[in-house]
Amino acid sequence: MLTYIIRRILILIPMAFAICFLVYLGLELTPGDAVSHMINPDSAGSMDPAQLEALRQSLGLGQPFHVRFWAWFTNLMQGNFGYSMSGGVPIASIIATRLPATLELAAVALVFSTLVGSLLGVLSALKRGSKTDSALTVVGMLGVSIPEFFFGLVAIWVFALNLGWFPVGGRSMPGYVTFWDRLPHLVMPAMVLSIMLTAGVMRYARSSMLDALSRDFIKTARSKGLPEWRVNLLHGFRVALTPVVVLIGFRLPVLIGGSVIIEQVFQWPGIGNEFISAVRSQDYPVVMTIALLSVMAVLLASLIVDVLTAVIDPRVRLGD
Amino acid sequence: MSINQTPTDQTRIHTPAPRRRTRLDAQFDRIRAREEAGLARSGSGSRAVRKFLNNRLAVFGLVVFSIILLASILAPILTPYDPNRINLRAILQPPSWEHWFGTDRTGRDLFARVLYGGRISILVGLGSALLAAIIGVLIGVYSGYVGGWLDALAMRVSEIVMAFPQIILVLLLVSILGQSLVNLMLIFTLTGWAGIYRMARARMLSIREEEYVLALRSFGLSRPLIAYKHMLPNALGPIMVNITLSTAAFILQEAGLSFLGLGVPLSIPTWGNILNVAQDIRVLQTAWWIWLPVGAVISLFVLSVNFIGDGLRDATDPSQQG
């Protein structure tokens, strides 16, 4: 088991390193460097070019590419991500203030979509071929076909503007202290973010359940004379659900992509919102750092999924 | 074990069947009737096409897809308005007989904008999907069959591309390359080829083991000829499915990016660009006709493409049927 985990990590490291290198290359190729980030563009024109050059030298910008890359990389490993071009704020502190909002949204969406998606998927598998099954298939298809931001717009229009049940956007208001105060703000973005995820989980749970139901142990359970609900729930459901839960990790890219757009629609002050405004203002250091962190999160999640799968199913680690 | 609960038609009254008739029964009866009439074995049309046409959702998808596609292509015939013509005397008009979908904040006719916008949105979706498929299939088919350094390299690069959440990579490239129609298609191609490459490669790895490939090799055929002419057609089913599904994904992404103002430049009407103004809460509240119809059109179009993709998968790959 341990050798399997170590092998997986050893495969990941060169890839993570390659991605860091590519991101740094992107940073180098985009206009602007650390000096132009530090100095207000209006005053930069009036400054002595020799002075600017000296500043560049003192920051090590005149050194060869690989030296600069190594300096950047070691800084990165120590959690020093560099500075934002607008305002010169450390990127690490931007991320630290924005991350909780994103995590809150993602966690609620993930839990909700996994619960609802697997329930609906299992229901659809148990009633295979029925009207319920085809209706759920069509609903699932609608869930992945309607753009998320359009769902968001309709939700705002109906529930916030016309019915007034929920606030239009944002995460909090002055004077809100506890989680329960903020809950109304959370409901709509989390639900909209869940929709696409739920559709995916439902599909997966359905095929997983169908697969479980066709196994021999289900026939054994049935021929023992167990009541149908026991066969389905205790024998089928349990086996079918393990891969569904493990695959939470694989939905991380969808979740990140979805939250980028949803946070914008609902003005949710998270990482995705920051990413979009950084792209708009061409704040390359922020764009690159957030992209890099999201990739690392995805790689880490896939590692965890692989390890969990190997723990559950010994065939995986013996197989390759 | 599920017995269909739907009382389908009146035949149940005449013939007291031991169980209720399902849709499958009706289908089976039709097939039997055709067989008895001696039509079943007329080799017209491939089996996959017939299976596809038997799938109601897929046919629905094909019909909706064709209607929207034709309406976009025939836009100059269907509407007298220019999608970019500003008319300040007719701003923010609700739908009327004159302006079917109403007008926007600068008085441009929204029906015309949806039709002309469809041209660009479909071009971006379908065009990028085809380009990505061409690149992915060209590399995947050959490297899947031959292997070697090209395969190893392409595999590593695709791993890196696929490690990024797609929208993050797209936005990253948009911020570097800048916004334009060509750039957007280029970016979609760059981010989309990896998936189809993986799929084509995996198919080739399994086809490689078939005996006819060995036979072709013993005839002395060149490797590209075996790969592209003889093996590729057997992998075409999943490739087609992949192209359809990535078309749907790209149309959704274009809409999302343009909605954020980061996709196609705003001067070009696309479905996403029409929706862009809905970020303004006043537009959202007072002028539903600007964003609701076009959102419905996008959803309907993507839905139809997804149905077609599903139908294609069921028709070409029996193992995927649930």
Interface residues (C-beta under 8 A of the other chain):
Chain A: M15 A18 I19 L22 G26 L29 T30 L126 K127 R128 G129 S130 K131 V138 M141 L142 V144 S145 I146 P147 E148 F149 F150 L153 V154 I156 W157 L161 V168 R206 S207 L210 E228 L252 P253 V254 I256 G257 V260 I261 Q264 V265 F275 I276 A278 V279 R280 Q282 Y284 V287 M288 I290 A291 S294 V295 V298 L299
Chain B: M1 S2 N4 Q5 T6 T22 L24 L57 R156 E159 I160 A163 F164 P165 Q166 I167 I168 L169 L171 L172 V174 S175 I176 A248 L252 A255 G256 F259 L260 G261 L262 L275 A278 Q279 I281 L284 Q285 W288 W291 L292 G295 I298 S299 V302 L303 N306 F307 D310 G322
